[in-house]
Amino acid sequence: MTTYQGPVTVVADDVDVTMQADLSVAKEGHWGGRLSDYEDADMFKVLASDSALMRLPDGKQGRFVLEGKLAPGQTAMGVLGSGPAPF
């Protein structure tokens, strides 16, 4: 599968929450996309974390970093995955 749209669990430090993801794999093999449906406080904690993990409903998971700047009330945040795509 080269795309995934649906729920993911984001785990980073003391954050363990469900968000919505819209993810894809680029031709170069890199993966990323956007996260949405999150609480600002949770996403600020993910941004401050050195290690963030995304877990799909089937148990597959991958590490990622957030892309861009986060502003209060923002509705989506870009992500860039590392390693093999979990979907």
NORCORSUL-V975280 format. One record per pair of residues at least 6 apart in sequence whose ideal C-beta (glycine too) atoms are under 8 Angstrom apart, sorted by the first residue. I is the first residue (numbers start at 1). GAP is how many residues later the second one is. D is the distance in whole Angstrom. If there is no record, write none. Layout:
I&GAP&D  I&GAP&D
This chain:
1&86&5  2&22&6  2&23&5  2&83&8  3&20&7  3&21&5  3&22&7  3&84&7  4&17&6  4&18&8  4&19&5  4&20&8  4&52&7  4&83&4  5&15&8  5&16&7  5&17&5  5&18&7  6&14&7  6&15&7  6&50&8  6&51&7  7&11&5  7&12&7  7&13&6  7&14&7  7&50&6  8&10&7  8&11&6  8&12&8  8&13&4  8&27&7  8&46&5  8&47&6  8&48&6  8&49&8  9&7&7  9&8&7  9&9&6  9&10&8  9&45&7  9&46&4  10&6&8  10&7&6  10&8&8  10&9&5  10&25&7  10&28&8  10&32&8  10&36&6  10&42&7  10&43&7  10&44&6  10&45&8  11&41&7  11&42&5  11&43&8  11&44&7  12&33&6  12&34&4  12&37&4  12&39&7  12&40&4  12&41&7  13&32&6  13&35&8  13&36&5  13&38&8  14&31&7  15&27&5  15&30&5  15&31&6  15&34&7  17&21&7  17&22&7  17&25&5  19&16&5  19&17&7  19&18&5  19&19&5  20&15&7  20&16&5  20&17&4  21&12&6  21&13&7  21&14&6  21&15&8  21&33&7  21&58&8  22&11&5  22&12&5  22&14&7  23&8&6  23&9&7  23&10&4  23&11&8  23&56&8  23&58&8  23&62&7  23&64&6  24&7&7  24&8&7  24&9&6  25&6&5  25&60&5  26&6&8  30&50&7  30&51&7  31&31&7  31&50&4  31&54&4  31&56&8  32&32&7  32&35&7  32&46&7  32&47&5  32&48&4  32&49&5  33&45&7  33&46&6  34&42&5  34&43&7  34&44&6  34&45&7  35&8&8  35&41&7  35&42&5  35&44&6  36&39&6  36&40&4  36&41&8  38&39&7  40&30&8  40&32&5  40&33&7  40&34&8  43&23&8  43&27&6  43&34&6  44&26&6  46&6&5  46&20&6  47&19&5  47&23&5  51&12&7  52&11&7  52&12&6  52&13&7  52&14&7  53&8&6  53&9&7  53&10&6  53&11&8  54&7&6  54&8&6  54&9&8  54&10&6  54&25&7  54&27&8  54&32&7  55&6&4  55&31&8  56&30&5  56&31&6  60&26&4  60&27&7  61&25&5  62&19&5  62&20&7  62&21&6  62&22&7  62&23&6  62&24&4  63&18&7  63&19&5  63&20&6  64&15&5  64&16&6  64&17&5  64&18&7  65&14&7  65&15&6  65&17&7  66&11&6  66&12&7  66&13&6  67&10&8  67&11&4  67&12&6  67&13&5  68&9&7  68&10&5  70&7&6
